[in-house]
Amino acid sequence: MGKTIKIIYGSSTGNTRRAAEAIAAKLGGEVINVAEAGPDDFKADLLILGTSTWGCGELQDDWQNALPMLESADLSGTPVALFGLGDSVGFSDTFVNGMAEIADKAVAAGGRLIGKWSSETYSHTGSTAEENGFFVGLALDEDNEPGETDGRINQWCARLADEL
Ligand SMILES: Cc1cc2nc3c(=O)[nH]c(=O)nc-3n(C[C@H](O)[C@H](O)[C@H](O)COP(=O)(O)O)c2cc1C
């Protein structure tokens, strides 16, 4: 796309990291572990932020620590796309909740969210990251639907390119 793309992820067991790498393989861009991110990493033409959800609907640990950096970033006019890893069966009523926290902070920092994703085909019962049949970003479930991940990423990346 000829633009600076940064893909910043937080991952405890590697699922979100692998998704970040797959997205980078499609769109290009720099892949950054949020545990090692600095304020300058939040400057890009397209920011893609990924997190898993832990506890009972909580943001991944490294993201918890990095939230102040996102809060103080100036994202005015920056398109921001989100992706979230979760477990739609074992944690059906807090599925990918972590994405919602990042979405709130990114919007408060002036970011323009892109890449909403239909929640129709998922078996979850509740998510704070869902509104009117859409997740705020791409939802992935490596615990129950690993076979869907590549296709979902491909389709989402194609759509992001269109939305930009
Ligand atoms: C103790 C524990 C709590 C979890 N809590 C949630 C949750 O509340 N909501 C959710 O969608 N997934 C939850 N998950 C599932 C993880 O988010 C999922 O396995 C994810 O792929 C992990 O990604 P990561 O390896 O990048 O951290 C939980 C998993 C464990 C083991």
The ligand as a Gaussian input file, in Angstrom:
#p B3LYP/6-31G(d) Opt

LIG

0 1
 C       -7.030000     -18.607000      32.102000
 C       -7.536000     -18.163000      30.761000
 C       -8.477000     -17.140000      30.682000
 C       -8.999000     -16.749000      29.438000
 N       -9.981000     -15.781000      29.385000
 C      -10.557000     -15.492000      28.200000
 C      -11.640000     -14.573000      28.121000
 O      -12.130000     -14.030000      29.130000
 N      -12.182000     -14.307000      26.896000
 C      -11.703000     -14.892000      25.752000
 O      -12.224000     -14.621000      24.672000
 N      -10.650000     -15.763000      25.796000
 C      -10.076000     -16.079000      26.987000
 N       -9.029000     -16.966000      27.024000
 C       -8.531000     -17.570000      25.766000
 C       -7.277000     -16.872000      25.195000
 O       -7.521000     -15.522000      24.919000
 C       -6.873000     -17.580000      23.905000
 O       -6.388000     -18.857000      24.230000
 C       -5.863000     -16.840000      23.054000
 O       -5.716000     -17.498000      21.827000
 C       -4.513000     -16.677000      23.723000
 O       -3.719000     -15.881000      22.894000
 P       -2.201000     -15.505000      23.239000
 O       -1.424000     -16.787000      23.201000
 O       -1.778000     -14.610000      22.131000
 O       -2.171000     -14.813000      24.556000
 C       -8.522000     -17.367000      28.254000
 C       -7.562000     -18.392000      28.351000
 C       -7.092000     -18.808000      29.580000
 C       -6.102000     -19.933000      29.620000

